[in-house]
């Protein structure tokens, strides 16, 4: 009986050790050093723009977005502005009507082009903005216009009405630089299968997001933007188009990656952002 008790205690102790090792995520700084969310919060103190790069279907990304936003609001209050890739600029007035209590939740959800994972992943952010009176900016180009760039070219947008063009970065200020690493990689990866067209459409998305972020920023605001990690990794993408207006030293980037082992950040994932959230590859997804 004593021997059996010892065996049971040993097994329970072993299970406890393994349970401790089962982590849902680990945060690393730009050099691959393990840190915690308090370190991220400390680093936001002198920043005017925070880019939270997510994996769109990763629940850890979305949970930490929400937790970080709550902490930012506690510090910044009325200085905080929220915005995201997942809302298109021509839906801004509908978002404003909902946030200001002019229309119902059902009217809002029926009329805005919501992503499939809105209810699980982005609704908490928008409802938080509504509760606290924080502006939420729809920064992305309407998808029909991004499609025009991909299928035709940038010049195809010039024939749009002035109202339609107000939902896009001013065309005279847009320049596509194929040497930017994130775009040159797309061109290489897709090659003759629309590589340049895909990269140009991506750049138009980035430039439009940068334009609306800049339009709703000033010396007082702190803007947190939620976007796919590839839109802000290595301070390219959106930041490539924002850096002429915002000093890079005022920009903080966060990215999300998955690895089999999250206890040490791989070399290829090191340096993608100021902070990297590393999540197990086996993590469940939201869609």
MOURPE-V954033 format. One record per residue. PSI is psi as a letter, one per 30 degrees, with the letter a starting at -180 (NA if undefined). NEAR is the number of other C-alpha atoms within 10 Angstrom. Layout:
# MOURPE-V954033
PSI_NEAR ; PSI_NEAR
This chain:
# MOURPE-V954033
e_6 ; e_7 ; e_8 ; e_9 ; e_10 ; e_11 ; e_12 ; e_12 ; e_12 ; e_12 ; e_12 ; e_12 ; e_12 ; e_11 ; e_12 ; e_11 ; e_11 ; e_11 ; e_10 ; e_8 ; f_10 ; i_10 ; k_12 ; f_12 ; l_19 ; k_18 ; k_24 ; l_28 ; a_21 ; f_16 ; g_15 ; g_18 ; k_13 ; k_16 ; a_15 ; l_13 ; f_16 ; e_11 ; e_13 ; e_19 ; e_13 ; e_9 ; f_13 ; f_18 ; e_13 ; g_12 ; k_16 ; f_23 ; k_26 ; k_18 ; j_26 ; j_29 ; j_26 ; l_25 ; k_19 ; e_20 ; g_16 ; j_19 ; f_19 ; e_23 ; e_24 ; e_22 ; e_16 ; e_15 ; e_22 ; e_18 ; e_12 ; e_18 ; e_18 ; e_17 ; e_13 ; e_18 ; e_18 ; f_11 ; e_13 ; f_15 ; b_16 ; f_15 ; f_18 ; k_24 ; k_23 ; l_21 ; l_25 ; l_23 ; f_20 ; g_19 ; k_22 ; k_21 ; e_23 ; f_20 ; g_19 ; e_17 ; e_13 ; e_17 ; e_25 ; e_18 ; e_13 ; e_20 ; e_24 ; g_13 ; g_11 ; e_12 ; l_14 ; l_12 ; e_11 ; e_9 ; e_11 ; e_19 ; f_15 ; e_10 ; f_11 ; k_16 ; i_16 ; k_16 ; l_12 ; f_11 ; g_13 ; e_16 ; e_11 ; e_14 ; e_23 ; f_20 ; e_13 ; e_16 ; e_23 ; e_21 ; e_14 ; e_17 ; e_21 ; e_18 ; e_11 ; f_14 ; h_15 ; k_19 ; k_21 ; j_25 ; k_26 ; j_26 ; f_32 ; l_30 ; k_26 ; k_20 ; f_14 ; e_9 ; e_21 ; e_23 ; e_15 ; e_16 ; e_23 ; e_20 ; f_14 ; c_12 ; l_14 ; e_20 ; f_11 ; f_12 ; f_17 ; f_13 ; f_9 ; l_12 ; l_9 ; e_9 ; e_9 ; e_14 ; f_15 ; f_13 ; g_22 ; l_26 ; k_20 ; k_13 ; e_16 ; f_7 ; f_8 ; k_15 ; k_13 ; k_16 ; j_13 ; f_16 ; f_10 ; k_13 ; e_13 ; e_19 ; e_23 ; e_15 ; e_15 ; e_19 ; e_21 ; e_13 ; e_12 ; f_14 ; b_13 ; f_10 ; h_11 ; g_15 ; e_18 ; e_19 ; e_23 ; e_21 ; e_24 ; e_24 ; e_24 ; e_22 ; e_27 ; e_28 ; e_26 ; e_25 ; e_29 ; e_27 ; e_32 ; e_22 ; e_22 ; f_21 ; e_25 ; e_16 ; f_11 ; g_16 ; l_17 ; a_13 ; f_7 ; f_11 ; l_17 ; j_25 ; k_24 ; k_25 ; k_24 ; k_25 ; l_23 ; k_18 ; e_22 ; f_18 ; f_26 ; f_27 ; k_24 ; g_19 ; h_22 ; a_19 ; b_25 ; e_25 ; f_24 ; e_19 ; f_23 ; f_23 ; f_16 ; f_9 ; f_11 ; k_16 ; k_12 ; f_16 ; f_11 ; g_15 ; k_21 ; k_22 ; k_25 ; k_28 ; l_29 ; k_26 ; l_21 ; k_18 ; l_17 ; e_10 ; j_12 ; g_21 ; f_17 ; k_15 ; k_24 ; l_12 ; e_9 ; f_7 ; f_17 ; k_18 ; g_18 ; e_23 ; l_25 ; e_21 ; k_29 ; k_29 ; j_26 ; k_26 ; k_24 ; k_19 ; f_12 ; g_10 ; k_14 ; l_11 ; l_11 ; f_15 ; NA_11
